[in-house]
Amino acid sequence: MTESRYDLIVFGATSFVGQILSRYLLETFGVGKQVKWAVAGRSETKLVNLKTDLGQAAKNLDMVIANAEDEASLKAMCDQTRVVVSTVGPYALYGEPLVKVCVESGTDYCDLTGEVQWIRRMIHTYEEKAKQSGARIVHCCGFDSIPSDMGVFFLQEQARETLGKTCGQVKMRVRTAKGEFSGGTVASLMNVAREAASDPALRKELANPFSLCPPDHRSTRRQPNVKSAEYDADFDAWLAPFVMAAINTRIVHRSNAVAGAPYGQEFLYDEAMMTGKGVKGRLAAYGVTAAMGGFLLASAVKPSRWVLERFVVPKPGEGPSRQAQEEGFYDLRFVGKTDDGQLIRTKVTGDQDPGYGSTGKMLGQAAACLAFDVSREERPGGFWTPASIFGNHLLGRLREHAGLTFELLEQR
């Protein structure tokens, strides 16, 4: 590739998360300084309005006109930059043309999708081409799945240092969180439920914890999966299913697979929400399970899905105020066990709403990491995960610039 005009371009900058990301990049990197970046979208008017909303500091921020349905405009955008960071979802509906153009042009790419079936399709369709062109494609660079993927990476690094070995089993539990689902995330979840309802093969694929791994990476051990209320002695708490577990577990397993199984070929991993202790915690676990099951069932049936979309869930482009985002947070707890019974506990926290403010910061630092920290000699073209391509580079960025903490609590 010839020298690019930009280090990174935010595609879909006028979307709700795109606006958050653009503001974060402006506040972090400024305009016309060390990091050369631009905003992109299909509407010049909306991009101008975005710059106005961002204030005087964005006066000289460049704009690029590109349409998700127009490959020629996408190619013209890719020809100007080293990295494209996309917030245009649901990706299963709108995301493939940009991935295709990035792969063909050798342009690095990252996004915040959590759509397992689409990621799998992109890997199967474009991975070999990406290896040839040199494009590094990194999905899931938001709340799904950076805290989980980098959380397991951090735990395993600590296990090597303190225990002398990695853990053959890791559990992640959401201890507490405050925030809202974005309209885009809800739309993606509902689209997956809709597709799965009419496609038995997709339902089987979504049930496979190794669906994103290379074909030769399998385990003979049955993966744990919290589907209903259950008690976890390791945390002395009742558990309910965690809606993001379906994507996070697959990304963590792919990280292990593409890195050559450093966590072990028979590595076990699962996620759940803690709902508390005693009768109160148990009832809460059953309540969360019922609510989640009802939402997915309603999303799969056309009449009830229409009611949800029209009257209940936020629409794509909608979201909480900036103050509400800044008042959000999350606290994730991990426990790892080695095959000989040693134990390690770690903690990951974020200082803003997981689906908005924190996601914007994580996505921005992932894009910067892809542009500046990881050479193509170190990580060549292909489909990567955050932990497998970024490792300690991103860990440092998240701690220093994105409001995340990674903490060792106990090892024995």
Long-range contacts (C-beta under 8 A, 24 or more apart in sequence): 1-82, 1-105, 1-106, 1-107, 1-134, 4-79, 4-80, 4-81, 4-82, 5-36, 5-80, 5-81, 6-36, 6-37, 6-38, 6-62, 6-80, 6-81, 6-82, 7-35, 7-36, 7-37, 7-81, 7-82, 7-83, 7-368, 7-371, 7-372, 8-35, 8-37, 8-81, 8-82, 8-83, 8-84, 8-85, 8-367, 8-368, 8-370, 8-371, 9-37, 9-38, 9-39, 9-40, 9-64, 9-77, 9-80, 9-81, 9-83, 9-84, 9-85, 10-37, 10-38, 10-39, 10-40, 10-85, 10-87, 11-40, 11-41, 11-66, 11-68, 11-77, 11-84, 11-85, 11-86, 11-87, 11-88, 11-98, 12-40, 12-41, 12-68, 12-86, 12-87, 12-88, 13-39, 13-40, 13-41, 13-47, 13-50, 13-87, 14-39, 14-41, 14-43, 14-46, 14-47, 14-49, 14-50, 15-87, 15-88, 15-184, 15-316, 15-317, 16-182, 16-183, 16-184, 16-316, 16-317, 16-318, 16-319, 16-356, 17-87, 17-112, 17-142, 17-182, 17-184, 17-319, 17-356, 17-359, 17-360, 17-363, 18-87, 18-88, 19-50, 19-53, 20-325, 20-356, 20-357, 20-359, 20-360, 21-85, 21-87, 21-360, 21-363, 21-364, 22-50, 22-54, 22-58, 23-54, 23-360, 24-360, 24-361, 24-364, 25-364, 26-54, 26-57, 26-58, 26-61, 28-364, 28-401, 29-368, 30-57, 31-57, 31-58, 31-59, 31-60, 31-61, 32-60, 35-368, 35-371, 38-62, 38-63, 38-64, 38-80, 38-81, 39-63, 39-64, 40-64, 40-65, 40-66, 40-77, 41-65, 41-66, 42-66, 42-67, 42-68, 68-94, 68-95, 68-97, 68-98, 69-94, 69-97, 70-97, 71-97, 71-100, 71-101, 74-98, 74-101, 75-101, 75-104, 75-105, 78-102, 78-105, 78-107, 79-105, 81-107, 82-107, 82-108, 82-371, 83-107, 83-108, 83-109, 83-110, 83-367, 83-370, 83-371, 84-108, 84-109, 84-110, 85-109, 85-110, 85-111, 85-141, 85-363, 85-364, 85-366, 85-367, 86-110, 86-111, 87-111, 87-112, 87-184, 87-363, 89-113, 89-115, 89-184, 89-187, 89-188, 89-316, 90-115, 90-184, 90-187, 90-188, 90-191, 90-316, 91-115, 91-118, 91-188, 92-117, 92-118, 92-188, 92-191, 92-192, 92-195, 93-191, 95-122, 96-121, 96-122, 99-126, 99-137, 100-126, 102-135, 102-137, 103-129, 103-130, 103-133, 103-135, 103-137, 104-129, 104-133, 105-133, 105-135, 106-133, 106-134, 106-135, 106-381, 107-135, 108-135, 108-136, 108-137, 108-138, 108-370, 108-371, 109-135, 109-136, 109-137, 109-138, 110-137, 110-138, 110-139, 110-141, 110-363, 110-366, 110-367, 110-370, 111-138, 111-139, 111-140, 111-141, 111-363, 112-140, 112-141, 112-142, 112-144, 112-359, 112-363, 113-139, 113-140, 113-188, 114-140, 114-142, 114-144, 114-145, 114-185, 114-188, 114-244, 114-247, 115-188, 115-191, 115-192, 115-247, 116-192, 116-205, 116-206, 116-211, 116-212, 116-246, 116-247, 116-250, 117-192, 117-195, 117-196, 117-202, 117-205, 117-206, 119-212, 119-250, 120-205, 120-211, 120-212, 122-383, 123-212, 123-383, 126-383, 127-382, 127-383, 130-381, 130-382, 130-383, 131-380, 131-381, 131-382, 132-381, 133-381, 134-376, 134-380, 134-381, 135-381, 136-370, 136-374, 136-376, 136-379, 136-380, 136-381, 136-382, 136-384, 136-389, 137-382, 137-383, 137-384, 138-366, 138-370, 138-383, 138-384, 138-385, 138-386, 138-389, 138-390, 139-251, 139-383, 139-385, 140-247, 140-251, 140-385, 140-386, 141-362, 141-363, 141-366, 141-367, 141-386, 142-355, 142-359, 142-362, 142-363, 143-244, 143-330, 143-350, 143-354, 143-355, 143-358, 143-359, 143-362, 144-244, 144-247, 144-248, 144-251, 145-244, 145-247, 145-248, 145-251, 145-252, 145-385, 145-386, 146-362, 146-366, 146-386, 146-394, 146-398, 147-330, 147-332, 147-348, 147-350, 147-354, 147-362, 147-404, 148-172, 148-244, 148-248, 148-249, 148-251, 148-252, 148-271, 148-332, 149-248, 149-251, 149-252, 149-255, 149-385, 149-386, 149-387, 150-348, 150-386, 150-387, 150-390, 150-394, 150-395, 150-398, 150-406, 151-332, 151-334, 151-346, 151-348, 151-406, 152-252, 152-255, 152-263, 152-269, 152-334, 152-387, 153-255, 153-387, 153-391, 153-395, 154-346, 154-348, 154-395, 154-406, 155-334, 155-336, 155-344, 155-346, 156-262, 156-263, 156-336, 157-392, 158-344, 158-346, 158-408, 158-411, 159-336, 159-338, 159-344, 159-411, 162-344, 162-408, 162-411, 163-338, 163-342, 163-344, 163-411, 165-338, 165-339, 165-342, 166-262, 166-263, 166-264, 166-338, 167-263, 167-336, 167-337, 167-338, 167-344, 168-263, 168-264, 168-266, 168-267, 168-268, 168-337, 168-338, 168-339, 169-267, 169-268, 169-269, 169-336, 169-337, 170-252, 170-263, 170-267, 170-268, 170-269, 170-334, 170-335, 170-336, 170-337, 171-224, 171-232, 171-234, 171-235, 171-269, 171-270, 171-271, 171-272, 171-334, 171-335, 171-336, 172-248, 172-269, 172-270, 172-271, 172-272, 172-332, 172-333, 172-334, 173-232, 173-235, 173-237, 173-239, 173-271, 173-272, 173-273, 173-274, 173-332, 173-333, 173-334, 173-335, 174-242, 174-271, 174-272, 174-273, 174-274, 174-330, 174-331, 174-332, 175-274, 175-331, 175-332, 175-333, 176-274, 176-329, 176-330, 176-331, 177-328, 177-329, 177-330, 177-331, 177-354, 178-327, 178-328, 178-329, 178-330, 178-353, 179-320, 179-325, 179-328, 179-329, 179-330, 179-353, 179-354, 179-355, 179-356, 180-314, 180-319, 180-320, 180-324, 180-328, 180-353, 180-355, 180-356, 181-313, 181-314, 181-355, 182-314, 182-318, 182-319, 182-355, 182-356, 183-313, 183-314, 183-315, 183-316, 183-317, 183-318, 183-319, 184-316, 184-317, 185-355, 186-313, 186-314, 187-315, 187-316, 189-243, 189-296, 189-299, 190-299, 190-305, 190-308, 190-309, 190-313, 193-296, 193-299, 193-300, 193-305, 194-299, 194-300, 194-305, 196-300, 197-300, 197-301, 206-246, 209-249, 209-250, 209-253, 210-250, 210-253, 210-257, 211-250, 212-250, 212-251, 212-253, 212-254, 213-250, 213-253, 213-254, 213-257, 214-257, 214-258, 217-253, 217-256, 217-257, 217-261, 217-265, 219-265, 219-266, 219-267, 219-268, 220-266, 221-266, 221-268, 223-249, 223-268, 223-269, 223-270, 224-268, 224-270, 225-270, 226-270, 226-271, 226-272, 227-289, 228-286, 228-289, 229-275, 229-282, 229-285, 229-286, 229-288, 229-289, 230-272, 230-285, 231-282, 232-272, 232-274, 234-335, 235-274, 235-333, 235-335, 236-277, 237-274, 237-275, 237-276, 237-277, 237-281, 238-274, 238-275, 238-276, 238-277, 238-281, 238-282, 238-284, 238-285, 239-272, 239-273, 239-274, 239-275, 239-285, 240-272, 240-273, 240-275, 240-284, 240-285, 240-286, 240-287, 240-288, 240-289, 240-292, 241-272, 241-273, 241-288, 241-289, 241-292, 242-271, 242-272, 242-273, 243-292, 244-271, 245-270, 245-271, 245-272, 251-385, 251-386, 252-387, 254-385, 254-388, 255-385, 255-386, 255-387, 255-388, 258-382, 258-384, 258-385, 258-388, 259-387, 259-388, 264-339, 274-333, 319-356, 320-353, 320-356, 322-357, 324-353, 325-352, 325-353, 325-356, 325-357, 326-352, 326-353, 326-357, 327-353, 328-352, 328-353, 328-354, 328-356, 328-357, 328-358, 329-353, 330-354, 330-358, 342-411, 342-412, 343-410, 343-411, 343-412, 344-408, 344-410, 344-411, 344-412, 345-408, 345-409, 345-410, 345-411, 346-406, 346-407, 346-408, 346-409, 347-405, 347-406, 347-407, 347-409, 348-404, 348-405, 348-406, 348-407, 349-404, 349-405, 349-407, 350-402, 350-403, 350-404, 351-403, 351-404, 352-403, 358-402, 358-403, 358-404, 361-401, 361-402, 361-403, 362-398, 362-402, 362-404, 364-402, 365-394, 365-397, 365-398, 365-401, 365-402, 366-390, 366-394, 368-397, 369-393, 369-394, 369-397, 373-397
